[in-house]
């Protein structure tokens, strides 16, 4: 049977803010080896025997960033994407992947569900666990991966088991209960990874979550599909997908089915679910401090510091998390690092962009960085990739000045079209249709000065877009 890994990639980026944000969630976080969590997940999947295709379930806003991540990986793999118009939790994502794979490859195809933001250090043990899971899936079972616990972790769900038999799933426990589970040796961490035949999962969805299956099937029936050489892209229809229940695959199927089995494994796994977990991936110094970046301390112990750009100094403090980014600073105790999600909720409720984007934002055509912002003005550094093009657009409330500092720009400004070179500039008045493109072979770098009564990113009307954005 063919094995197709399905990578679930997305999320709101709440527990690892301010590095992880809605438009740059946890899968894109870089590890100390220079690769992102997503790239490491893709590499693990690509190394499995017989894998010729990898499906990634994500959203359109993250598609081009995901393609950039995969482009730097040398692998002879067919890339398939299922694009959700908005998140509907793991049951809908897995249902969409299973329906699509069953249609294209048959119901007997084996599916391996992986999350894009986990760490697995023992690759050979992982391959062995996948082989065991495939054997169970071949016989019609739905296999989940249970991680042998080595500490009383309160941030994970648990599975009570006997051998490969699942007795029950358990929500995140108290510390006292977690210690009890660890001591009993009957409990495993719930990894959220699964392996099954496509048809087996669809049968269980029909039995236990028929509304999820029916809604997802309708979204697929009117989906937009694009194909190419070693490329497949399916965009779910939003009008039907909005009616799909927002529910996890655990609640929808795994806790109800009588076909569930578990593969107990010790694979060096972590879901990197908090800054406390991230700190454990960093080398510790003699005072128990863990540092990423420019850090100095005096009589400070057991602190984690992420400060790649600015010098951070700690004096006489202990048990702190300090995460510094160009536009946001997080300070927390290690014990409370999971609660950063409450700050994200406050930012979102107040309409502050820091919940969603970094000062540098990625777009299909390149990036922009906000250099300075004040009353009625904003200054950006814009970098357009070779061959990249912004949409044909206009803004109602702001005008823009563009100055080329590197490369060549092709400009549409109203009815005129011209090329700008280094040290040349143009003015785009509010309400004027315009477009910026890079016709060259090197990146185009520009400074943009915006002025007007409203400078939000949503003041945009697109008339034509190369990347399918609305």
DOBA-107990 format. One record per residue (C-alpha): chain; residue in one letter; x, y, z. Coordinates in nm, 3 decimals, always signed. Example, Ala and Ser with C-alpha at 12.3 -4.5 7.8 and 13.67 -1.06 7.14 Angstrom:
# residues 2
FIVEX   chain   resn         x         y         z
FIVEX       A      A    +1.230    -0.450    +0.780
FIVEX       A      S    +1.367    -0.106    +0.714
This chain:
# residues 470
FIVEX   chain   resn         x         y         z
FIVEX       A      X    +0.000    +0.000    +0.000
FIVEX       A      X    +0.117    +0.352    -0.078
FIVEX       A      X    +0.195    +0.569    +0.225
FIVEX       A      X    +0.115    +0.941    +0.199
FIVEX       A      X    +0.214    +1.170    +0.488
FIVEX       A      X    -0.029    +1.454    +0.562
FIVEX       A      X    +0.123    +1.754    +0.741
FIVEX       A      X    -0.119    +1.974    +0.934
FIVEX       A      X    +0.027    +2.325    +0.934
FIVEX       A      X    -0.123    +2.645    +1.069
FIVEX       A      X    -0.252    +2.759    +1.405
FIVEX       A      X    -0.297    +3.094    +1.573
FIVEX       A      X    +0.047    +3.113    +1.731
FIVEX       A      X    -0.073    +3.201    +2.080
FIVEX       A      X    +0.148    +3.002    +2.320
FIVEX       A      X    +0.480    +3.106    +2.165
FIVEX       A      X    +0.403    +3.473    +2.105
FIVEX       A      X    +0.578    +3.706    +2.021
FIVEX       A      X    +0.785    +3.484    +1.785
FIVEX       A      X    +0.482    +3.286    +1.671
FIVEX       A      X    +0.191    +3.493    +1.539
FIVEX       A      X    -0.122    +3.431    +1.336
FIVEX       A      X    +0.047    +3.523    +1.007
FIVEX       A      X    +0.374    +3.353    +1.110
FIVEX       A      X    +0.271    +3.061    +1.334
FIVEX       A      X    +0.481    +2.810    +1.523
FIVEX       A      X    +0.566    +2.578    +1.227
FIVEX       A      X    +0.782    +2.857    +1.081
FIVEX       A      X    +0.989    +2.907    +1.396
FIVEX       A      X    +1.358    +2.843    +1.337
FIVEX       A      X    +1.545    +2.594    +1.550
FIVEX       A      X    +1.912    +2.623    +1.635
FIVEX       A      X    +1.999    +2.408    +1.332
FIVEX       A      X    +1.868    +2.693    +1.115
FIVEX       A      X    +1.567    +2.496    +0.989
FIVEX       A      X    +1.205    +2.559    +1.078
FIVEX       A      X    +0.982    +2.310    +1.257
FIVEX       A      X    +0.791    +2.271    +0.929
FIVEX       A      X    +1.108    +2.194    +0.732
FIVEX       A      X    +1.214    +1.933    +0.987
FIVEX       A      X    +0.869    +1.770    +0.970
FIVEX       A      X    +0.883    +1.761    +0.590
FIVEX       A      X    +1.231    +1.607    +0.599
FIVEX       A      X    +1.116    +1.335    +0.842
FIVEX       A      X    +0.823    +1.249    +0.618
FIVEX       A      X    +1.035    +1.249    +0.301
FIVEX       A      X    +1.284    +1.004    +0.456
FIVEX       A      X    +1.021    +0.736    +0.514
FIVEX       A      X    +1.049    +0.438    +0.276
FIVEX       A      X    +0.837    +0.460    -0.037
FIVEX       A      X    +0.706    +0.813    +0.017
FIVEX       A      X    +0.656    +0.985    -0.319
FIVEX       A      X    +0.396    +1.248    -0.224
FIVEX       A      X    +0.342    +1.471    +0.080
FIVEX       A      X    +0.013    +1.654    +0.140
FIVEX       A      X    +0.014    +1.975    +0.342
FIVEX       A      X    -0.309    +2.112    +0.487
FIVEX       A      X    -0.277    +2.485    +0.545
FIVEX       A      X    -0.448    +2.811    +0.441
FIVEX       A      X    -0.397    +3.040    +0.143
FIVEX       A      X    -0.227    +3.308    +0.352
FIVEX       A      X    +0.043    +3.059    +0.451
FIVEX       A      X    +0.071    +2.876    +0.117
FIVEX       A      X    +0.347    +3.085    -0.036
FIVEX       A      X    +0.550    +3.093    +0.286
FIVEX       A      X    +0.515    +2.713    +0.299
FIVEX       A      X    +0.628    +2.677    -0.063
FIVEX       A      X    +0.934    +2.891    +0.019
FIVEX       A      X    +1.015    +2.660    +0.311
FIVEX       A      X    +0.989    +2.351    +0.090
FIVEX       A      X    +1.183    +2.509    -0.197
FIVEX       A      X    +1.501    +2.506    +0.010
FIVEX       A      X    +1.471    +2.130    +0.067
FIVEX       A      X    +1.614    +1.900    -0.197
FIVEX       A      X    +1.364    +1.616    -0.222
FIVEX       A      X    +1.211    +1.436    -0.519
FIVEX       A      X    +0.862    +1.457    -0.372
FIVEX       A      X    +0.527    +1.541    -0.528
FIVEX       A      X    +0.389    +1.842    -0.337
FIVEX       A      X    +0.015    +1.852    -0.274
FIVEX       A      X    -0.169    +2.125    -0.083
FIVEX       A      X    -0.518    +2.140    +0.062
FIVEX       A      X    -0.607    +2.500    +0.143
FIVEX       A      X    -0.865    +2.582    +0.408
FIVEX       A      X    -1.042    +2.919    +0.384
FIVEX       A      X    -1.034    +2.933    +0.766
FIVEX       A      X    -0.956    +2.693    +1.049
FIVEX       A      X    -1.207    +2.427    +1.149
FIVEX       A      X    -0.980    +2.219    +1.376
FIVEX       A      X    -0.820    +1.883    +1.302
FIVEX       A      X    -1.129    +1.673    +1.224
FIVEX       A      X    -1.214    +1.882    +0.917
FIVEX       A      X    -0.850    +1.901    +0.804
FIVEX       A      X    -0.801    +1.524    +0.830
FIVEX       A      X    -1.141    +1.456    +0.671
FIVEX       A      X    -1.052    +1.675    +0.371
FIVEX       A      X    -0.714    +1.505    +0.325
FIVEX       A      X    -0.864    +1.157    +0.356
FIVEX       A      X    -1.145    +1.228    +0.109
FIVEX       A      X    -0.908    +1.380    -0.145
FIVEX       A      X    -0.645    +1.105    -0.114
FIVEX       A      X    -0.910    +0.833    -0.134
FIVEX       A      X    -1.045    +0.989    -0.454
FIVEX       A      X    -0.703    +1.027    -0.618
FIVEX       A      X    -0.527    +0.713    -0.492
FIVEX       A      X    -0.792    +0.476    -0.358
FIVEX       A      X    -0.942    +0.397    -0.018
FIVEX       A      X    -0.667    +0.150    +0.070
FIVEX       A      X    -0.398    +0.421    +0.064
FIVEX       A      X    -0.223    +0.456    +0.400
FIVEX       A      X    -0.224    +0.806    +0.549
FIVEX       A      X    +0.024    +0.925    +0.811
FIVEX       A      X    -0.099    +1.240    +0.988
FIVEX       A      X    +0.181    +1.459    +1.124
FIVEX       A      X    +0.167    +1.800    +1.286
FIVEX       A      X    +0.406    +2.060    +1.147
FIVEX       A      X    +0.524    +2.197    +1.481
FIVEX       A      X    +0.661    +1.895    +1.668
FIVEX       A      X    +1.019    +1.791    +1.735
FIVEX       A      X    +1.132    +1.429    +1.692
FIVEX       A      X    +1.499    +1.368    +1.764
FIVEX       A      X    +1.529    +0.990    +1.713
FIVEX       A      X    +1.456    +0.947    +1.343
FIVEX       A      X    +1.531    +0.574    +1.332
FIVEX       A      X    +1.293    +0.509    +1.624
FIVEX       A      X    +1.034    +0.723    +1.444
FIVEX       A      X    +1.070    +0.512    +1.128
FIVEX       A      X    +1.023    +0.197    +1.335
FIVEX       A      X    +0.710    +0.338    +1.501
FIVEX       A      X    +0.567    +0.434    +1.160
FIVEX       A      X    +0.632    +0.081    +1.034
FIVEX       A      X    +0.442    -0.063    +1.333
FIVEX       A      X    +0.158    +0.183    +1.277
FIVEX       A      X    +0.137    +0.094    +0.908
FIVEX       A      X    +0.101    -0.275    +0.998
FIVEX       A      X    -0.193    -0.192    +1.225
FIVEX       A      X    -0.346    +0.037    +0.962
FIVEX       A      X    -0.310    -0.235    +0.698
FIVEX       A      X    -0.539    -0.451    +0.912
FIVEX       A      X    -0.803    -0.177    +0.931
FIVEX       A      X    -0.700    -0.028    +1.262
FIVEX       A      X    -0.656    +0.345    +1.330
FIVEX       A      X    -0.315    +0.379    +1.493
FIVEX       A      X    -0.216    +0.664    +1.720
FIVEX       A      X    +0.136    +0.727    +1.848
FIVEX       A      X    +0.171    +0.722    +2.227
FIVEX       A      X    +0.490    +0.875    +2.365
FIVEX       A      X    +0.658    +0.706    +2.661
FIVEX       A      X    +0.653    +0.981    +2.929
FIVEX       A      X    +0.971    +1.075    +3.115
FIVEX       A      X    +0.824    +1.347    +3.340
FIVEX       A      X    +0.488    +1.441    +3.497
FIVEX       A      X    +0.388    +1.674    +3.213
FIVEX       A      X    +0.066    +1.875    +3.262
FIVEX       A      X    +0.064    +2.027    +2.912
FIVEX       A      X    -0.014    +1.702    +2.726
FIVEX       A      X    -0.315    +1.477    +2.700
FIVEX       A      X    -0.264    +1.112    +2.802
FIVEX       A      X    -0.363    +0.768    +2.673
FIVEX       A      X    -0.423    +0.482    +2.913
FIVEX       A      X    -0.322    +0.161    +2.739
FIVEX       A      X    -0.237    -0.208    +2.765
FIVEX       A      X    +0.006    -0.298    +2.490
FIVEX       A      X    -0.151    -0.166    +2.170
FIVEX       A      X    -0.501    -0.151    +2.321
FIVEX       A      X    -0.634    +0.195    +2.405
FIVEX       A      X    -0.838    +0.198    +2.725
FIVEX       A      X    -0.919    +0.571    +2.734
FIVEX       A      X    -0.804    +0.920    +2.639
FIVEX       A      X    -0.746    +1.171    +2.921
FIVEX       A      X    -0.736    +1.550    +2.911
FIVEX       A      X    -0.439    +1.749    +3.044
FIVEX       A      X    -0.407    +1.647    +3.411
FIVEX       A      X    -0.304    +1.821    +3.730
FIVEX       A      X    +0.056    +1.779    +3.841
FIVEX       A      X    -0.049    +1.527    +4.106
FIVEX       A      X    -0.238    +1.318    +3.850
FIVEX       A      X    +0.047    +1.345    +3.597
FIVEX       A      X    +0.289    +1.206    +3.856
FIVEX       A      X    +0.044    +0.924    +3.926
FIVEX       A      X    +0.025    +0.843    +3.555
FIVEX       A      X    +0.404    +0.845    +3.525
FIVEX       A      X    +0.448    +0.610    +3.821
FIVEX       A      X    +0.186    +0.361    +3.699
FIVEX       A      X    +0.360    +0.306    +3.361
FIVEX       A      X    +0.016    +0.251    +3.204
FIVEX       A      X    -0.009    +0.595    +3.046
FIVEX       A      X    +0.139    +0.753    +2.733
FIVEX       A      X    +0.146    +1.110    +2.608
FIVEX       A      X    -0.102    +1.171    +2.328
FIVEX       A      X    +0.113    +1.290    +2.036
FIVEX       A      X    -0.168    +1.381    +1.794
FIVEX       A      X    -0.009    +1.172    +1.515
FIVEX       A      X    -0.210    +0.897    +1.342
FIVEX       A      X    -0.187    +0.632    +1.072
FIVEX       A      X    -0.481    +0.466    +0.896
FIVEX       A      X    -0.622    +0.353    +0.565
FIVEX       A      X    -0.814    +0.638    +0.403
FIVEX       A      X    -1.126    +0.424    +0.386
FIVEX       A      X    -1.104    +0.324    +0.753
FIVEX       A      X    -1.101    +0.683    +0.871
FIVEX       A      X    -1.387    +0.780    +0.638
FIVEX       A      X    -1.599    +0.492    +0.770
FIVEX       A      X    -1.544    +0.610    +1.127
FIVEX       A      X    -1.623    +0.970    +1.035
FIVEX       A      X    -1.948    +0.850    +0.876
FIVEX       A      X    -2.034    +0.664    +1.197
FIVEX       A      X    -1.926    +0.917    +1.461
FIVEX       A      X    -1.903    +1.258    +1.290
FIVEX       A      X    -2.136    +1.252    +0.987
FIVEX       A      X    -2.189    +1.630    +0.988
FIVEX       A      X    -1.814    +1.691    +0.964
FIVEX       A      X    -1.782    +1.441    +0.680
FIVEX       A      X    -2.084    +1.573    +0.487
FIVEX       A      X    -1.979    +1.939    +0.516
FIVEX       A      X    -1.624    +1.865    +0.412
FIVEX       A      X    -1.744    +1.655    +0.119
FIVEX       A      X    -1.956    +1.948    -0.004
FIVEX       A      X    -1.655    +2.180    +0.027
FIVEX       A      X    -1.451    +1.941    -0.186
FIVEX       A      X    -1.722    +1.904    -0.450
FIVEX       A      X    -1.694    +2.272    -0.545
FIVEX       A      X    -1.325    +2.317    -0.464
FIVEX       A      X    -1.080    +2.494    -0.694
FIVEX       A      X    -0.807    +2.260    -0.817
FIVEX       A      X    -0.476    +2.346    -0.983
FIVEX       A      X    -0.221    +2.091    -1.102
FIVEX       A      X    +0.128    +2.094    -1.251
FIVEX       A      X    +0.449    +1.895    -1.269
FIVEX       A      X    +0.479    +1.735    -0.924
FIVEX       A      X    +0.229    +1.988    -0.791
FIVEX       A      X    -0.136    +1.963    -0.681
FIVEX       A      X    -0.341    +2.230    -0.507
FIVEX       A      X    -0.701    +2.206    -0.385
FIVEX       A      X    -0.876    +2.507    -0.229
FIVEX       A      X    -1.185    +2.420    -0.026
FIVEX       A      X    -1.507    +2.611    -0.096
FIVEX       A      X    -1.570    +2.857    +0.188
FIVEX       A      X    -1.950    +2.869    +0.146
FIVEX       A      X    -1.978    +2.503    +0.250
FIVEX       A      X    -1.672    +2.484    +0.476
FIVEX       A      X    -1.815    +2.748    +0.710
FIVEX       A      X    -2.081    +2.496    +0.813
FIVEX       A      X    -1.831    +2.224    +0.909
FIVEX       A      X    -1.815    +2.178    +1.290
FIVEX       A      X    -1.507    +2.315    +1.467
FIVEX       A      X    -1.398    +1.996    +1.646
FIVEX       A      X    -1.077    +1.801    +1.697
FIVEX       A      X    -1.026    +1.455    +1.552
FIVEX       A      X    -0.986    +1.321    +1.907
FIVEX       A      X    -1.336    +1.432    +2.008
FIVEX       A      X    -1.492    +1.355    +1.670
FIVEX       A      X    -1.353    +1.003    +1.620
FIVEX       A      X    -1.063    +0.877    +1.828
FIVEX       A      X    -1.240    +0.879    +2.165
FIVEX       A      X    -1.546    +0.699    +2.016
FIVEX       A      X    -1.415    +0.444    +1.767
FIVEX       A      X    -1.356    +0.078    +1.856
FIVEX       A      X    -1.085    +0.054    +1.587
FIVEX       A      X    -0.824    +0.261    +1.770
FIVEX       A      X    -0.482    +0.114    +1.856
FIVEX       A      X    -0.173    +0.277    +2.000
FIVEX       A      X    +0.194    +0.239    +1.910
FIVEX       A      X    +0.396    +0.305    +2.228
FIVEX       A      X    +0.722    +0.473    +2.128
FIVEX       A      X    +1.019    +0.666    +2.257
FIVEX       A      X    +1.128    +0.892    +1.970
FIVEX       A      X    +1.262    +1.206    +2.137
FIVEX       A      X    +0.929    +1.384    +2.090
FIVEX       A      X    +0.818    +1.730    +2.202
FIVEX       A      X    +0.527    +1.943    +2.086
FIVEX       A      X    +0.724    +2.260    +2.181
FIVEX       A      X    +0.407    +2.392    +2.339
FIVEX       A      X    +0.548    +2.668    +2.559
FIVEX       A      X    +0.855    +2.885    +2.612
FIVEX       A      X    +0.945    +2.652    +2.896
FIVEX       A      X    +0.960    +2.368    +2.639
FIVEX       A      X    +1.164    +2.583    +2.398
FIVEX       A      X    +1.412    +2.663    +2.674
FIVEX       A      X    +1.482    +2.294    +2.723
FIVEX       A      X    +1.613    +2.279    +2.364
FIVEX       A      X    +1.882    +2.537    +2.444
FIVEX       A      X    +2.220    +2.467    +2.600
FIVEX       A      X    +2.237    +2.555    +2.971
FIVEX       A      X    +2.520    +2.753    +3.134
FIVEX       A      X    +2.671    +2.710    +3.481
FIVEX       A      X    +2.399    +2.928    +3.640
FIVEX       A      X    +2.117    +2.732    +3.478
FIVEX       A      X    +2.046    +3.007    +3.224
FIVEX       A      X    +1.964    +2.928    +2.863
FIVEX       A      X    +2.030    +3.192    +2.603
FIVEX       A      X    +1.962    +3.248    +2.234
FIVEX       A      X    +2.134    +3.566    +2.120
FIVEX       A      X    +2.302    +3.855    +2.304
FIVEX       A      X    +2.270    +3.794    +2.677
FIVEX       A      X    +2.458    +3.904    +2.989
FIVEX       A      X    +2.370    +3.825    +3.349
FIVEX       A      X    +2.481    +3.892    +3.705
FIVEX       A      X    +2.358    +3.675    +3.990
FIVEX       A      X    +2.068    +3.550    +3.780
FIVEX       A      X    +1.970    +3.184    +3.756
FIVEX       A      X    +1.740    +2.949    +3.566
FIVEX       A      X    +1.629    +3.205    +3.307
FIVEX       A      X    +1.556    +3.165    +2.935
FIVEX       A      X    +1.643    +3.457    +2.706
FIVEX       A      X    +1.574    +3.490    +2.332
FIVEX       A      X    +1.734    +3.814    +2.216
FIVEX       A      X    +1.888    +3.786    +1.869
FIVEX       A      X    +1.904    +4.158    +1.789
FIVEX       A      X    +1.952    +4.354    +2.111
FIVEX       A      X    +2.165    +4.304    +2.420
FIVEX       A      X    +1.958    +4.177    +2.711
FIVEX       A      X    +2.097    +4.195    +3.064
FIVEX       A      X    +1.955    +4.028    +3.375
FIVEX       A      X    +2.059    +4.125    +3.727
FIVEX       A      X    +1.952    +3.937    +4.040
FIVEX       A      X    +1.651    +3.756    +3.892
FIVEX       A      X    +1.551    +3.390    +3.857
FIVEX       A      X    +1.307    +3.166    +3.672
FIVEX       A      X    +1.218    +3.415    +3.398
FIVEX       A      X    +1.137    +3.393    +3.028
FIVEX       A      X    +1.250    +3.695    +2.825
FIVEX       A      X    +1.168    +3.697    +2.453
FIVEX       A      X    +1.268    +4.010    +2.259
FIVEX       A      X    +1.155    +4.094    +1.904
FIVEX       A      X    +1.174    +4.423    +1.711
FIVEX       A      X    +0.815    +4.519    +1.802
FIVEX       A      X    +0.728    +4.322    +2.115
FIVEX       A      X    +0.889    +4.208    +2.441
FIVEX       A      X    +0.763    +3.920    +2.655
FIVEX       A      X    +0.861    +3.877    +3.021
FIVEX       A      X    +0.711    +3.587    +3.215
FIVEX       A      X    +0.796    +3.339    +3.486
FIVEX       A      X    +0.884    +2.994    +3.354
FIVEX       A      X    +0.591    +2.841    +3.544
FIVEX       A      X    +0.341    +3.078    +3.381
FIVEX       A      X    +0.481    +3.073    +3.026
FIVEX       A      X    +0.175    +2.881    +2.896
FIVEX       A      X    -0.045    +3.179    +2.988
FIVEX       A      X    +0.099    +3.408    +2.718
FIVEX       A      X    -0.208    +3.314    +2.512
FIVEX       A      X    -0.409    +3.551    +2.733
FIVEX       A      X    -0.192    +3.842    +2.616
FIVEX       A      X    -0.263    +3.746    +2.255
FIVEX       A      X    -0.637    +3.752    +2.328
FIVEX       A      X    -0.602    +4.103    +2.472
FIVEX       A      X    -0.405    +4.225    +2.171
FIVEX       A      X    -0.665    +4.083    +1.934
FIVEX       A      X    -0.954    +4.232    +2.132
FIVEX       A      X    -0.784    +4.574    +2.119
FIVEX       A      X    -0.717    +4.549    +1.745
FIVEX       A      X    -0.338    +4.558    +1.787
FIVEX       A      X    -0.157    +4.411    +1.485
FIVEX       A      X    +0.109    +4.250    +1.707
FIVEX       A      X    -0.118    +3.948    +1.762
FIVEX       A      X    -0.109    +3.875    +1.389
FIVEX       A      X    +0.203    +4.005    +1.217
FIVEX       A      X    +0.565    +4.086    +1.287
FIVEX       A      X    +0.722    +4.413    +1.188
FIVEX       A      X    +0.848    +4.217    +0.888
FIVEX       A      X    +0.556    +4.055    +0.705
FIVEX       A      X    +0.585    +3.792    +0.432
FIVEX       A      X    +0.383    +3.811    +0.113
FIVEX       A      X    +0.378    +3.589    -0.200
FIVEX       A      X    +0.590    +3.847    -0.382
FIVEX       A      X    +0.845    +3.911    -0.103
FIVEX       A      X    +0.844    +4.099    +0.228
FIVEX       A      X    +0.781    +4.438    +0.382
FIVEX       A      X    +0.923    +4.577    +0.707
FIVEX       A      X    +0.769    +4.867    +0.898
FIVEX       A      X    +1.062    +5.098    +0.977
FIVEX       A      X    +0.870    +5.375    +1.152
FIVEX       A      X    +0.507    +5.465    +1.213
FIVEX       A      X    +0.341    +5.776    +1.351
FIVEX       A      X    +0.033    +5.994    +1.324
FIVEX       A      X    -0.079    +5.986    +0.957
FIVEX       A      X    +0.248    +5.837    +0.825
FIVEX       A      X    +0.424    +5.501    +0.791
FIVEX       A      X    +0.765    +5.413    +0.641
FIVEX       A      X    +0.829    +5.067    +0.499
FIVEX       A      X    +1.118    +4.875    +0.346
FIVEX       A      X    +0.975    +4.667    +0.059
FIVEX       A      X    +1.161    +4.376    -0.101
FIVEX       A      X    +1.014    +4.217    -0.417
FIVEX       A      X    +1.150    +3.884    -0.534
FIVEX       A      X    +1.278    +3.850    -0.893
FIVEX       A      X    +0.972    +3.808    -1.114
FIVEX       A      X    +0.743    +3.903    -0.824
FIVEX       A      X    +0.451    +4.140    -0.866
FIVEX       A      X    +0.213    +4.309    -0.626
FIVEX       A      X    -0.155    +4.313    -0.720
FIVEX       A      X    -0.307    +4.586    -0.935
FIVEX       A      X    -0.469    +4.786    -0.657
FIVEX       A      X    -0.571    +5.119    -0.511
FIVEX       A      X    -0.604    +5.272    -0.164
FIVEX       A      X    -0.881    +5.511    -0.066
FIVEX       A      X    -0.723    +5.673    +0.237
FIVEX       A      X    -0.349    +5.695    +0.174
FIVEX       A      X    -0.100    +5.814    -0.085
FIVEX       A      X    +0.248    +5.662    -0.131
FIVEX       A      X    +0.596    +5.769    -0.236
FIVEX       A      X    +0.823    +5.493    -0.371
FIVEX       A      X    +1.203    +5.525    -0.383
FIVEX       A      X    +1.418    +5.253    -0.543
FIVEX       A      X    +1.737    +5.174    -0.350
FIVEX       A      X    +1.837    +4.848    -0.524
FIVEX       A      X    +1.727    +4.671    -0.841
FIVEX       A      X    +1.479    +4.781    -1.106
FIVEX       A      X    +1.107    +4.847    -1.060
FIVEX       A      X    +0.830    +4.828    -1.317
FIVEX       A      X    +0.554    +5.071    -1.218
FIVEX       A      X    +0.195    +5.103    -1.329
FIVEX       A      X    +0.061    +5.435    -1.204
FIVEX       A      X    -0.284    +5.516    -1.339
FIVEX       A      X    -0.259    +5.508    -1.720
FIVEX       A      X    +0.123    +5.528    -1.730
FIVEX       A      X    +0.381    +5.251    -1.717
FIVEX       A      X    +0.751    +5.309    -1.655
FIVEX       A      X    +1.072    +5.163    -1.512
FIVEX       A      X    +1.249    +5.307    -1.208
FIVEX       A      X    +1.615    +5.252    -1.124
FIVEX       A      X    +1.832    +5.324    -0.820
FIVEX       A      X    +1.765    +5.667    -0.664
FIVEX       A      X    +1.455    +5.723    -0.878
FIVEX       A      X    +1.109    +5.767    -0.727
FIVEX       A      X    +0.738    +5.804    -0.802
FIVEX       A      X    +0.425    +5.928    -0.628
FIVEX       A      X    +0.099    +5.730    -0.605
FIVEX       A      X    -0.197    +5.951    -0.510
FIVEX       A      X    -0.488    +5.808    -0.311
FIVEX       A      X    -0.753    +5.651    -0.535
FIVEX       A      X    -0.509    +5.580    -0.822
FIVEX       A      X    -0.474    +5.227    -0.960
FIVEX       A      X    -0.113    +5.112    -0.934
FIVEX       A      X    +0.112    +4.809    -0.948
FIVEX       A      X    +0.472    +4.733    -0.855
FIVEX       A      X    +0.672    +4.452    -1.021
FIVEX       A      X    +1.031    +4.332    -1.028
FIVEX       A      X    +1.128    +4.249    -1.388
FIVEX       A      X    +1.490    +4.183    -1.296
FIVEX       A      X    +1.698    +3.888    -1.173
FIVEX       A      X    +1.797    +4.041    -0.838
FIVEX       A      X    +1.571    +4.148    -0.549
FIVEX       A      X    +1.408    +4.489    -0.580
FIVEX       A      X    +1.442    +4.695    -0.261
FIVEX       A      X    +1.237    +5.011    -0.214
FIVEX       A      X    +1.146    +5.257    +0.057
FIVEX       A      X    +0.777    +5.338    +0.074
FIVEX       A      X    +0.644    +5.641    +0.258
FIVEX       A      X    +0.271    +5.633    +0.324
FIVEX       A      X    +0.065    +5.931    +0.436
FIVEX       A      X    -0.306    +5.969    +0.492
FIVEX       A      X    -0.594    +5.957    +0.736
FIVEX       A      X    -0.592    +5.574    +0.762
FIVEX       A      X    -0.291    +5.347    +0.703
FIVEX       A      X    -0.429    +5.000    +0.783
FIVEX       A      X    -0.336    +4.704    +0.562
FIVEX       A      X    -0.705    +4.646    +0.488
FIVEX       A      X    -0.731    +4.972    +0.290
FIVEX       A      X    -0.679    +4.790    -0.038
FIVEX       A      X    -0.892    +4.714    -0.344
FIVEX       A      X    -0.743    +4.448    -0.571
FIVEX       A      X    -0.831    +4.440    -0.940
FIVEX       A      X    -0.586    +4.170    -1.052
FIVEX       A      X    -0.359    +3.939    -0.854
FIVEX       A      X    -0.109    +3.677    -0.969
FIVEX       A      X    -0.151    +3.473    -0.652
FIVEX       A      X    -0.527    +3.425    -0.640
FIVEX       A      X    -0.588    +3.654    -0.345
FIVEX       A      X    -0.934    +3.812    -0.323
